[in-house]
Amino acid sequence: MSKETVFEWVDENESRLVDVAERIWETPELGLHEEQSAAALIELLEGEGFEVESGVAGMPTAFVATYGEGGPKVGILGEYDALPGLSQKVEAERDPVEEGGPGHGCGHNLFGTAGAGAAIAVKEALGESGDSGTVVFYGCPAEETLVGKTYMARAGVFDDLDAALTWHPGDLSTPRMGSSNALDSIMFTFHGEAAHAGGSPDSGRSALDAVELMNTGVEYMREHVSDDARMHYVITNGGEAPNVVPAEATVWHYVRAPEREEVERNTEWLRDIAEAAALMTQTEVSERFLTGCYDYRANDVVSDVIWQNMQEVGPIPYDDADYEFAADLKATVPDDRIESGLSNVPEELYDEIREKSLHPDPVEPFDHDHQTHGSTEVADVSWITPTAQFTAATWPVGAPGHSWQVVAANGDFGLKGVAFTAKVLAGATYDLLTTPKTVAAAREEFDEEIGSDAYETPLPEDAEPPFDVTT
């Protein structure tokens, strides 16, 4: 088995992969509804001899594609869901393809395609050599709602992996070493009694009052949680008309903290506040647990394998037209947002990176001690098996994720990142499959840091994938 075989397959099939990424970009679909996107990737993988299991973990657009036999067994994670309201043409001004429609503001059209391409490239090497080893591509839906991998993890699909690899579009190419916040996502619905708000308010019991009292309680709770904890919410249903006492109202809460244990403590406190609000308003409250995830833990051994391959592959080959379009997009982003997005960049690199429109060269990992306040369900996989991820510079420098500027980039010059990331993922997978000592070292680190029996799903037994929640 040769790594040259791996890289050559990507080079020879780059146009095929770009075509798939473009198809997914042109048909953006929201989480748990990615029928065309999942089908495009399944078609690609099945056409190359992968055995595909669809509809895993109760999600029709989740799938597992496997090639090979025996160990080591290495998984590559892929995503392909879009975001609501971010439809955008490939232009340097806000101009939706479809007003109010979805768009790939996180680059998952690139993400899933590159991962699938990497898995196929490794398959070519395995088939050429006949060596033992298994590569698995995981089609993970609904990352934006932090659903796909948590429900797949509960179903046990990652349990037999020796290692997992993934990536994400961004404005720098670098391994991600920092942690993320664990999270619970819960809806609370209060049930009261409707009445005429002017004529007989005494006969009503306002579910909206309960929601507002609950949210007020959370505001006072903030003073007594750790500085890094986060609670945020939105009222999804507050009633129909001012002259009717709302009989039903719903509030959707996120609870975040650097560690899973703190999230669970704060969630129990949140539940107490909900019950108290119901008592104060003589209403009843019910809970819908949508999803929950852990804090991400990078495996140093696997991350180093990724970094070695990033250096081996080299920079993304952008041309003058790419730099020009990226500069036009960057010019539409306010300076304070660019500076905020680069706030974690080391001081010695800041000036060099800040002045560029694109930064295609790999950057040595620098965020080992960084705690991002966002969340990812890649974290759950990292508590099950040694896991590493990286970002690739497919966006203009400083461009914020979930923005129309990023959608435009992902449909244009960002497509050149597909081959780069496919090679990095495939090369790292090759190295793990052919160096048992590295796999053993990764497992030893994992057992010391986390422990093989540490992961317990945050999901209640009766939790089901929330097909109606697409934001």
N, C-alpha and C positions, 0 to 999 in steps of 0.2 A: 504494500500500500504506500502510495507516494503523495506527499503534500502538493507536489507539482500538478498531479492529476486533479486535485481539489481546485486549485487556483485556475488551471486551464479550463475546467468545465465552466466556471463562472465567466471567464473572459469570452468563451465561445457562445455562451447562452445569455449574455448580458441583455441583448435586445429582447429576448423572450421575457425575461424578468421585468424589464422596464415596461413592456406591453401590459403585463398583468398589473403592475403598480398603477399604470395610467388608467386601466379599466376600473380598478377599485376607486381611484380618485374621482373618476367621472360618474360613478354611481354610489355616492356616499350613503351609508346606512347607519342608523342608530343602534346602540347596544341591544343585543338579543334579537335583532331583526336584520342581521347582516347576511341575508340569504344569498344574494348574488356574489358578495365578497368571499364568503366561505366557499361557495361553489367554485369560484375561479381558482382558489388555492387547492381545493380537493382535486379538481380536474388536472391541475399541474402535477400534483404529487402522485395521483393514481396512474397518470400517463407515464410516470417514471418507475413504476413497480412498487410503490408503497402500498401497504395494507392499511386501509382507512376505516376507522370506527367513527361514525357520525352520531350526533345527538347525545353525547356523553353528559352525565350529571344533570339530566333533565333539561338540557338546553339544545334545541335543534341546530344551532349554528356553532356549537362546540364540537371539536373533533380531535382525534389522535391518529397520526399517520406514522407507521412503523416500518423500518427496513432493517434486516439483519437478524442475527441470533446470537445468544450468549452475551457475555460481558466483555468489557465494560458497557454500560448502557447510559448514553448521554442524551439529554433532552434539550431541544431548542424551542423557546417560547415565542409565539407570534400573536399579534393583535391586528384588528382590521375594522374596528368600529369608528364612526365619525361623531361629530358634535353638532347639536342643534343650533340653527341660526347662523352658521358660519359659511354658507355658500359664497363662493368667490371665484371670479375669473382670474386667469393668469395676467393680472395687470397690477400696476403700482398705485392704484387708487381703489377705494371701496366700490365694488361693482359685483353684486351677487349674480350667479348663474340663475338661481331661483330665489326670489325674495322670500326670506324666512326659512329657506331650506337648509339642510345639513351640509357640513363641509369637513374636510380632513385637517382640522386645526391642531392636531397632534402628530400628524404624519404617519398614521397607522396604515395607510396605503403602502408606504415604504417598508414599514416595520414587518408586517406579516409576509410580504413578498420576499424580502431579503432572507428572512428566517427559513422559509420554504426552499428558497434557492440554495441556501447553505446545506440544508439537510440532503438535498438531491446531490450536491457536489460530493458530500461525504459518502453517500450511497455509491457513487461512481467508483470511488477509491476502494470501498469495501468489496464491491463486485469484482474489481480488477484483481485484487489480492486473494480473495477468499478467506481472509482473516476473520476471526471471531470478533464480534462487537455489534452493537445495536444503536442506531440513531433514531430518535423519535422527534417528530414535529408536533407541537401542541397548538391547535387552533383555539385561541382563547378569546371569546367574545366579551363585550360589555366591560372593558377595562375602565372606561370613563365613569361608570357607576360603581366600580370596584366590586364587581359581581363574578365575572367569569372564573378567575382562578380560585376564588374562595370556595365556590360550589364544586369545582373540579377537585380541589384539595380535599373537601369533605368526602367526595366519592373515591378518594384514594388513588387517583390516576398518576400521581407523582411519586408514590411510595417506593417504587422499585428502581428509582434512578440512582446512578452513581454521581451525577452532577447535572446541573441545569445552567443554560446560557441564554442571555437575551440582550436586547439593546433598545434604545429609544432615540428618535430624532432630537436634535438640539442645535445649539450654535457652536459647540466645541466637540472635538473627538477625543474622548478620554474615558477611562474606566471610572465607574461610579463606586466610590468606597464609603461614602457617608451613609447615615441611617435615615429613616423616614418615620413619620408618625403612624402609630397604630390608630385604628378608627372603628367606631360603631356608627351605623346609619339606621335610624329608627324613626318611624312615623307614629305619632300619638293622635288618636281621634277621640274627641270628647262628644258625648251624647247627652243632650238636654231635652227641653220641652219648648216647642214653638208656641208663640203667642203674639198678639198684636202689641208692638212695641210702644204704641201710644195709648191704646185703649185699655189694655189689660196686661201690662208688663209683669204684674205680681204673679200671674199664672204661668209665666214662662221661666225657663232655666237656661241661661245662655251658655252654649258650648264655646262661643267666641270669648266670653269673659274668662272661661277656664284656660283657654289657650293663652290669653294675654297675661293672666296671673302666673301661668307656668313659665312663660318667657321672662317675666319680671323676676321670678325666683331664680332662674338661671343667671340673670344679670348679677344678683347678689351672691350667687355661688362662685362667680369668677374670682372674687377676692380671696377665696380659700382653696384654690387649686394651684398647682405648680405654674411657674411662669411660662413654661413651654406647652401647657395644656391649652386646647382650643375647644370652644363650643360655638357653633353657629347654626342658624335655623332660618326657615322660611315658612310662612303660613300658606299652605296650598289650598285651603278651603276655609273661608271666614264667614260664610253665609251668602244669602242671595240678595237681600234688600234691607235697607235701614229700618223699615217699619215692621219687620218680622224678627222676633227674637230667634237667633240661629239655633236650630235644634242639633246641628252637627258642625263641627269645625276640626280641622286637622293641621298639625304643625309637624314639620320634618326637621329633625335634629341630627347634626353630626357631632360626635364626641371624639376628639383626638388627643393623643398624648404620646410622649416618646417611647413608652413601653406599654405592652398589652395589659399588664396588671393594673396600671393606673387608669387606662380606659375603662376597664371593667368596674373599678371602684367608682369612677365618676358617672358611669352609666347607671349604677344602682342608685346613686344620689339623684340623678335625673329622674329615675322612676319614682322615687319618693316625692319629688317636687310635683310630678304629674298627679300622683294620688292626692297630694295635699290640695292642689288646684281643683280637683274634682270634689273634694270634701267642702271646700270653701264655696263652691258654686252649686252644690247639690246636683252635680252631674255624674256621669260615669265615664271612665276612660278605658280604651283598649289600645293595644300596642301592636305594631307591625314591624318586626325586625327585618330590614331589607338585606343588610350585609354587614360584615365586620372583617377587619384584616389586622395583621400583625405589623410590627416594625421591621424594616428591612435590615438584614445582616449580610454584608458582603463577605464571601469567602476569599481570604487573601491569596491562597494558592491558585484557585481558579481565576481570580482577577489578574494575577501575574501572567498566567497563560494568555489571557486576552490581550494584555498590554504588549507582550512579546509579539503577538501576531499583528497588532495595530502598527507597530514599528516596521514589521516585515512587509506589510501591504503598502504602507506609505500614504501620502496625502491623497485626498479626493481630487481628481483631475478637472478642476473647474477652468473655464476659459474666460476671455475678456468679457464676452457677452454675459456670462453668469455673474461676474463681479459687478458689472454695470447694473444689471437688474436688481441684484441684492442691495446695491447702494441706493437705488431708487426706493426700494421697499424700506430700507433702514431709515431713510429720510422722513418717512411718515410716522416713525415711532418717536414719541417725546423723549428728550434726553434723560429725564429722571427715570423713565421706565427702562431705558437701556442701562443706565448706571445701576439700577436696582437688580437687573438681571445678571449683571457682572459682579455683583457685590462680593461673591465668594471667590473670585479669581485672585490668585496670589499677586501681591503688590509688584513683584518683579516682572510679571507678564501683563499686567493690566494695560499699560499705555500701548504696548504693541498690539494687543487684541482689540482694544477700544477703537482704534483708528481704522480698522479694517472693515470691509463689508462682509467678507467671508474669511474664515480661518480654517483651511482644509487640513493643516498638519496635525498629526496626533500630539496630544498634550499629556505629559506624564501625570499620573493621578496625584491629586492635591487635596482632596476633600475628606481625608480619613476621619477627621474629627467633626465634620459638618453634620448638623441635624436639620434636615429640611422639614418644614412644617406641613408639607403635603403628604399624601399617602399613596401607596401602591400595593396591589395584591400580589406582585412579584414577591413581596415580603413573606407571604405565606409559604411559597415554594422554598424560600431561603431558610425557613424553619423545618423543612422536611428533608432537604438534600443540599449539599454544597452548591451554592449559586453565585453567579457573577453577572454583572451587566455593564454596559457602556453606553455612552451617547456618541452620536456621529454628527458632524457639522453640516447639516442639510438645510439650515435656516440662516438668515442674515444675523450677524453678530448683534446680540442684545434684543433680538425680536422675541416678544413674549409668546409662550405657548397659548393655545386657544385663541388665536388672533387671526384676522383675515390675511394679514401679511404672511403668516406661516402657511395658510392654505395655498396662497399663490406660489410660495416657494416649493411646497410639496408637489405641485403639479408642473413644475418647471425644472430648475437646476437641481433641486433636491433629489430628482430621479437618478442623478449620477452617484448618489450615495448608496444606491441599492447594491451595486457590484462591490463597493468597498466593504460594506457591512456583511454581505454574504461571504466574502473572503475571510474576514476576521472571524466570523462565527464558525465557518467551515474549518479554517485552519486551527482554531482553538479546539474544536471537537475532534479533529484528527489527532492533535497532540495528546488529548486525554485518552483517546482510544488506543493509542500506541505506546503510552508510557504509564504502565500500571503503578509505578512508584509515585507518580504525580497524583493519580486518583486516590491512592492510599493516604498520601499526605493531606489531601483535601478532606478526606473523611476523618482523619485524626484531628485536624483543626476543628471540623464541624462538631465532633463529639465533645471536644474540650470546651467549645464556646456555647453550644446549644444543647447537645445531648439527643440521642436518637429517639427518646420518648417524650420530648418536650412539647411537641405540637398537639394542641387540641383545637378542633374547629371552633371558631367563635359563633358559628351558626346554630341556632336552636334546631332540634330535630324536625320541627314542623315548618321551618323556613323554606320557602320555595323561591326560585328565581323570579324577580319582579319584572315581568314582561311589560307591564304598563308604565314603568318608570324609565324614562329615556333621557333625563337631563343629567 
